Amino acid sequence: MQRWLTALLLLTLVTLTALSAEAAKPIIEITDDVPVYDNRTGQLVEVGYLVKGETFTIVEDYGKNWWKIRWDDYYGFVAKNRTAVVNAVTYRNATKRALVQQQLTALQDSKVMDNQTEPGVLRPFAIIKQGQKYASMRKMGNWYGVEMNGRLGFIHASNVEVTTPAKPPVAKPTNKTGYTTAYTEVVDFRRDKPASVMYLYANTPIQYVDDPGDAHFNTHVKVKWGDAFVYVSRKAIKEQNVAPTRFTTRSPNGKFIIPYNSQRNHIYTNESGKLVAYAHLNTNQRFPLIRTEGKWYVTVIAGREGYIHESHAALDRGVPVLMYHHVLPERDLGFFKHKSTTVTSEQFAAEMAYLKSQNYETVTLTDFRRYLKREITLPANALVLTFDDGLLSTREYAYPVLKKYNFKAAQFLITARNDSANPAQVFSPTVLQTLSWQDVNRMGDVFSFEGHTHNLHNIIGSTSQVLMVSNNQLATDLQNNITRLPKGPRAFAYPFGQFNATTVQLVKNAGFDLAFTTREGYNSPYENPYYIKRVSSNQSVTLEQYKRMVRPY
């Protein structure tokens, strides 16, 4: 054994290639309780052991006599002579590493328990030696959860001393100036996928921020774009003092422009008395507007004012929110022919096919919320699809089309009707039917489900019942509505588009953070989130009219 320990110390100085990058990592079964050693100090320190009969996935085959495993935030080593290679793990408590919440110190040799492999049974699969430290991911009752070589284990609180590790100080962001050294892309990382904003030409002076606390610090610097920061490759920036007069202190005025000529979408500086191009804009982005000068729009990026001619860009009118209700084939319209809340399935399919062909993005309400809060900038071709009333026809004729194109949409549900909907109901085009909760669950890959009252979606004369009941009745109904919806931020649509200031306040009090009207228009980030405007398609809308309706300008 001593010979193997010495060999392990020597192996730390040598890089081994026991496994190819493509090879599966070996799985071992512990044939006898085996110590785990830490060799970071140059001395072998026993920090714990693995329990006989347990299986583990190995990090690395470490020479003739040793396996390498992950132990806390470092590597431990176990002797091969107390293990056997097997084909599969036997545990069911696999997990991933998470943020460290507490630091544990074992007050005695402490068992690490598995409570998942055998339901209802706690069994030890490892031991942490007395005095050794180990990070905990979370606390559950009297137990601390730890990650041990890819397995979730629990240590009883009576066996450990707990400390909360101090967060290391983060260096403050530093404002700097410099020049681009090459034609370089400006990237927006705020959404799931990076988005190209523009390209800066070489030798462009910029203001930027070095932020050690930023996730992209190692590869990028931050530059200001309207109210937000976007990114430029660190390799393309040379730090240098630039005169403050070459930058602007003006802020955006709340409006945006969209370039639409991909061949002539440059922005220019005129600081030398003549126009000099310094950036090439992406035509699918919204750019903050500072002001207009004659026939020129003035935007800003990285502290630099830029001019683009009105013949190459247009004022952004905002994000369109499309409103639909009922969808039926032309042959089945019957009573619903010429009804403003019904579109034909043929028309709907053509509209969605057009959106797909033009690369429109149907954004979720989650991203729409972020847009309204100015947390993200939505691309020019972004729109929101909404369906009021939660009708069964959307399952038949909207859902398959949306799923085909990987589109997202929101449904506003009258939840009392969902409660009473029969899951086995057969669709009929002659009556209005409501989605069952089983339908709602099955359609969650396309739709989010939002509020449209619980049981107040009625019109009396020409007035919505929402405006006729007492404040207490409305508050109770809204609470019944939102509690039946999926957890998380939820939106609301005013029935028949009717509401007043009291309605808005009660909707807000109920917990809805967005509310949609039937007022026609488009939506910018500076508007009240409880007055979202929409545009609607109906049987009289031609495809050419629809194309103009969804354009952002």
Phi, psi and omega in degrees: 000319180299323180297321179291323179296319178296320179297323180296318179298321179292325182293338180293343181267357186235138175271124180257155177234063184288328182236142172286161181297334183274342187290145176291144179289136183293154176245134181239153169248137180279117182271343175204146180313127187235131179294152172249128183248144174251126182241024185292336182270357187092352174242147177278123179240124178283119184252348180170191173207162179260144190271140179307136177092347181274155178245150181215147173270129187274141176287317184201141170282111191254066177088193188292327192243357190227147167252144177254127178234166174267129181230113187056232181257023177219189181253142174243166184228137178233147183285137182291333187289354176247023181222165173222138178285132180232172186274335186208155175284156178250357183269162178233020183248035178297145179205173176246159178294146179228178180298138179287128179258318179220159174253125181259142170237123183290125178278344176203173174302117193246128180286139173255117192259144174255122180245014185242328184297318173243103183308130179084000183240129172265123178224141181283139174238353176201163177232135171258126184292151177305135178088348181277150180259151178205140183279141176251139180273328182195166177244135178229102182063238179265018184235146175251129179274135178230155172256125182231102179052044177087006178242144178271125179230164181230136179242133183289142184300332182290346184262358187224156168257139188243133172228151176261118183295139178290139178285132179295141180297140179256130179299144182285150175299147181238127176279132183221169172230162180178196181230149171284142182259354182202168172295114192224146183279143171255126190238141176255117183260010192282344179253184184300322180245138177301142180240134177283128182262310183191178172237130175268138177283160178298150177068026175271124176289138180219155165263137180214171183236128170267114186235096181300339180274357182276145183297337183254017187303321185293335186243339187222156168252160181260140174232146183283136177222097185067236179269001189235175174247139171237184196229146175232141181303132179300328182293339185262011183239134172244119180292134180195146177292130178236137182303133180303333182294346181274359180238161180255152174251004182285146180257157176300152184265007179097353178254165181226158173236156179232117175293141180231000177249101188295339181270342186227039183257049176270156168244150190235151167257149178236026185293338180265005181094355174222157183281127178232122181291136176230356178204155179241117190271148173280134184282354180253033180231155174259124182251133182296138181259131175271313182190176170243146175229103183061241180262019183243139169266141179244120178246185182211140174211133178055034179084356184259128171288144178221140183253136172225136185287146183297342177282352181244000181208162180225154174292132178286129178265357175112177183277126176282138172247115183274136181246125174233163174230281190251139180231122181220149173298150179309317184293339185254009186299312178049239180303332187272003178295132180072005175286133186292341181263010180238133170243156177281152178295328178294317178296315181299316180298320179293321179295316180293322178297322177296313179303317180295317183295334181259012176061035173291146177251122176271105188274150177285163176294335176299313178288327177296320175302313182297324177296314180295330179274002182062029175276333177221163172249122179279146178297163182297329183267026180269144173208169180240134176255129179229150178228122180268146169091347178062050185277147182296334179298334178291330175294321184284317194237343178261312184306312182298323180291314179298318180296320179304319184264004183058039178271157177243151181206170178240139174248133176257116191258138169265093200292335175298326179287325175294322179301322186265356181289133180281122180301337182265007184299143177264132183296136175229130180283353186271347181226160174276123178240156185249148175299139170277166177295331175294320175299316180303314181297321183287336186260010183292348178283345179246315187257146158263155186240124191236183188262146179214030189082160176276309183210036180239020180273074180220149177246128180244109191070249175237017185243135177294140178299334177305325182272357185252341181273168178289163178300320179295319179296317179294317179300318179295317180298315180297322178294319176298324180294307187289329181288341179272350182271162176305150180294157179111178179303137183229150179250166183224148172239128181291123179303130180060014179070014184258132180195167172221186184299324179293319177303312181301315182295319180291324175298316178296315180298328181290342178114001176283135182252357173223150174217134186253134179259184169251011176293135184280135178156188185236169193233127177252166182292350187260010185262162180292125183291353178260010179227044183292128180271157180221162171236150186230149174257145175215184187296340181270354182277121177279165179296324178295321176294321179297319179301318179291327182296321186270352179294145181278357180211000000 
